[in-house]
Amino acid sequence: MVDLGDRSYPIHIGYDLLPRLGEYLREHSLGSEIFVISDDNVARLYQDRISVALKNAGLDAPFFTIPAGERSKSLEIADQLYSSLISHQATRNATIIAFGGGVVGDLAGFIAATYLRGVQFVQMPTTILAQVDSSVGGKVGVNHRLGKNLIGAFHQPVFVLIDPSLLTTLPQREVLAGLAEVIKYGFIWDGWFFDLLNSQFSSIVGLADANLIETVLETCCKIKAEVVRQDERESGLRAILNFGHTIGHALESATGYETFLHGEAILHGMRGAVYLSQVAGRLPQEEAQIAQTMIRHLLPPIIPKTVSVDDLLSDMQQDKKRSTSGQLWILLDGIGHAVMTRDVSPQQVRQAVEFVLAE
């Protein structure tokens, strides 16, 4: 449960929940107008199954499909979706189901937040990254050519439906990239959880133990829900969820959103944040080495040689956590404990970026 007073909502987690989607919609009094937004990869695998699940509950829903990938998180694709809703005469009673990964969730949520000044929506994430992070918390939006997530809103879903069985169709690269956001919670919040991930790494990567996977997903969602409960609109504590994202987002931008999956870029960003935590005198060397080893286990792709230090430093100027007081950094005082600070010198930042590009 994400506790936000009268805007609270449940997170349902369990294997084979997809066939019960219609039941959950009925339980939440949703069903008069349902629209599903997905991407072409997910639609190819699951469109028939989700249509059957809805029909079994007496529901029908148009299925709007976007191209898979970060480039679809744009105002241009949003405009196409607005046109589709208008052509189907969608009213304020409409409910949008975001059925896909983080791009679909962010984009569909943004559509729901802005179409007719706001309609209801449901998050049904299909990737690890989306199940543990982007589907919970109500941050929705699109990218701008000058930066990532610069256009958006806070719009909470009616509920989140997480079916771990959907993860079995993910390519191994997607699994490893998604686990970037999983280990993030161990770094910033819970040392015990980090130790669990470290000791059970092979089983988690292989998605071999159903009970363990549910435990991992539930733990991540509980941590995210607690952070959101304390700071829904990212005026303070919630910023810690951006650990690794300052350099990571800059790396995505510098490579045109074509080289890295989001989680892969964040892995490199976390490498830089861990290094910066160490050179800033906050994180002991031994813990920094443990953290860097965990990140390397997830095999982030090599950064192209065409990306320069100045490229990343320039793109970091567009980071949404930046203010006139400087860049807000999420660093570690220890594994399981994040801190927010602007007390980092430009020289230390350059060192961290050089470290990221050197390996």
N, C-alpha and C positions, 0 to 999 in steps of 0.2 A: 504493500500500500504506500502510495506517495501522499503524505499528509499535508494538504494545503487548504484545510478548512472546508468551505463549501465547494471547492474545486478539487477535492481529493479524488483519487482514482486507484483502482486495483491493478496489480501486475499478476497475471495468471501465467504460471510456468508449469509445463508438463509435457511429456512425450505424447504425440498423436492428438494434439488439441485442434489441429487444422479442421478435421471433420466436424468439430463442435462449434465452429465459428458462428454459424447461424443461431445456435442456442445462446451464446454469449450476447449476440446482438439483441435477441429477443429479451433476455434478462435485463438488459440496459435500456429497454424500450426504444431500440433503434431498428428501423426496418422499412419505414415508409419510402425512403429514397436512399438507396445505397449505390455508391460509385467506388470502384476499385482502381487505384493507380499503382502500376507496377512497371518493371523494365522488361525488355525483350528476353533477357536471359531467364528471369524468374517466371515470366509468363509461359515460356516454352516448357518449363518443367512442371508448373503447378496451376496453370489457368483452369484446366479441366477439373482438377480436384477442388479448387476453391469454388468454382461454379456449382459443382455437385453439392458441396457443403451448404451453400446458400439455398439452392433449390430444395434440398431436403428439409429446410426450415421454412419453406414457402416464400423464399426471397429471391429476387432477381437483381442483377447489377451489371450495368455497362462496365467494360474493362478497358481502361485507358492505358496504353503502353508507350513508354518513352525509351529512347536508346540507353543502353547500360553505360555507366561511366560518369565521371565527375563533370564532364562538359554539359550534361543534361541539367545540372543544378544552376539554371540560368533564367533570366527574365524572358528570354525568347521561348524556351520550353514552357515556362509558366503561362505565357500568353496563349500558347496552343491548348493548354489544359483548360484555361478560362473559356476559350471558345467552345471546347467540347462540352463543358458543363452548361454553357448558355444554350448550345444547340439542343441539349437534352432537357432544357427548361428546368434545370435544377433550382430548387427554392431554398429558403432558409431552414427548411426541415431536412435538408440533405445531410448525409453522413458519408465522409470520405474514408476509405480504408487504405492506409499506406502499407502495401504488401511488397516488401523488398528490403534492400540494404539501407545504409545510411543516406545515400543520395535520394532514394525514393522517399524515405521518411521525412527528411528535411524539406524536400520540394512539395510533397503532398501536404505536409503540415502547414507550409507557407500558403499553399492554395486555400486550405481550410481556414486559415487565419484571416484571409483577405477577401475571399469570394463573398459577395453580399455582406461585407464587414464581419464575416465570421460564421462558419458552420462547424458542426461537430466532426471529429475524426477519431479513428482508431488506429493504433500502431500494431502492425503484425510483422515484426522484423524477421528476416530470413538469413542474416549473417551474424557471426559472433560479435563483430563490432557494433552492429545495430542492436543486438539483443542485450548487450551489457552497458551500452552507453547512449547512443543517439536516440533510441526510442523512448527513453525515460527523461523527463525533465521539462519538456515543452519548448525547447529551443528549436525554432524552425527558420528556414531561410534559404537564400540563394547566393551565389557568388557574383561578384562584379569583376570586370576585366582588370581592375586595379587591385583586387584583393579578395580573399576568401571570406565568406559568411558576413559580408558587409551590409547586406540587405536582409532584414528578417524581423521576427517578432517572437514573443512568448505566447504560446497557445497550447494549453494542456490537452492531451487526449482524454476520451471518455474511459478507455481502458487500454492496457497493453496485453497482447496475447503472444506468449513466447513458447514456441514448439521446438525443442532441441532436435527433434528428428529431421527438421528441415536442413540442419547443418551437414547431414551426411552427403548431400550432393555438392558441397563446396569443394572446389579445387584446393589442394594442399596449400598453395600460395595464399588463398583467401583465409584459410584457417590460421596460418602463422601471422598474417597481417592483423587479423581480428584479435589475436591474443595480445597484441600490443596494448590495447585498451584494458585487457584483463590484468596484465602485470602492473599497469599504471595504478590500479587501486591498491595493490600491495605496496608499491613505492610510496604513495601519498597518504595512506590511511591506516593500513593494517599489516604489521610485520608478521603476525601469525599467518595471514592469508598468503603473503609472499613466500613464507617457508613452505606452505602447502603446495603452492605452484612449483616451487623449486624441487621439492621431493617427488612430486607426481608428474613431472613435466612430460615424460614420454607418453603416459596414459592419456593426459589431457590433449596433447597434440594429435594423438591417434583417435580421439573421441571414442575410446574403447570402453569406458566405464560410465554407464548411464547415470548411476547415482552420483558419481564424482562430477560429471558435467552439470547435472542439476545443481549440485552444491556450489560449483563455481559461478554459474549464472545467477543463482539466488543471492550469493554473497555480494557480487558486483552490483546487482540491482538494489540491495538493501543499503549499501554504501552510497550509491548515487541518490537514492530516495532520501536518505538522511541529509546529505549535503543540500539537495534541492529544498527540503523542508526548512532548513535553516536560512537559505538564501536563494529564493526562487529566481530572482532577476540579476544574479551575478553582480551584486553591489559589494561583495566581500568574499566570504568563504568559498563560494562556488568557483571562483577563479582557479582554485587548486586543481580542478578537473582538467585544466589546460596544461598540465605538466607535459613538457616536451612539444607542445603545439606551436610555440613561437618560432623556433627554428624549423619545425616540421612543416608548418603552413608556408613558410618562406621557400622551403625546398620544393614543395608542390608547385608554387607559383613560378619559381625559377626554371622548372622543367616543363612548363606548359601543361601541367596536370596530365601528362601522358606517360611518364616514366614510372611513377610509383603509385601503388594503392595507398589510400590514406594512412592505414596502419603502418605501412612500410616507412613512409615519410616521418611518422610520429616516432617510430623506433630510432631513427637517426636524430630526431629532435630530443628524445630522452637521453641519447648518448651525450649530446651536447649539454643538456641540463644537469646530468650527473657530473660531468667533467667540471662545469661551471660551479656546481655546489662544492666540489672538492677544492678548486683553485680559490674560491671565495672564503675558504677556511671553515665551511659549515659541515661537510660530510667527511668522516674519517676515511683514509685511503683504503683500509680493508673493506669497508662497506661499499665504497665506490667500485672496487674491483669485483665484488660479488654482483653488484647491480649491472656492471658492464658485461659480465659473463652471461647473465640471464638474457640481456638484450641480444647478444651475439648468437645465443641459442636459436633465436627466432629468424636468423638469416636475412636481415634486411639487404636488399640488392645494393650493389656498388653504385655510388653517386658518379654520374658522368663527369669526365674531366673538364667538360665545357662549363661546369658550374664553378664560379669563383667565389672567394670570400666576399668581395664587394657586391656580387649579385645577391647573396643571401642577406648581407647587412642592409642593402637597399630595400629588398622586399620586406624585411622585418619592420620597416618604417610604417607599413600599412597594418600592422597587427592591432586588433581592436582593443587590446589591453594597454596600448600606449596612450599616454596623456601628456599634457604640457610638463608634468613632473618627471617624465621619462618612461622607459619601458618597465612594465611590471613583470618580474620574473618569478616563476614557481620553482623553488629549489628544495633540496632535502637537507634537513638537519640529521637525519638518520633514515634508514629504511623503515617505512611506516609513518613518517612524519614530515609533511610538507610545510613550507613557509612561503609567504609572499613578501617580496622585497623589491625595491628599486635601487638598493644600495649595491650596485654592481658597476664596476668601472668599464668604460668603452674598451680598454685594453683587455680586460678579462673576457668580455664578450667576444672580441676578435680572436682571442686564444681558443675559446670554446668552438667557434665556427671553424677555425683552422684545424682543430682536433677532429671535428666531424668530417671534414673534407680529406684529411690526411690518410684515413684508414680505408 
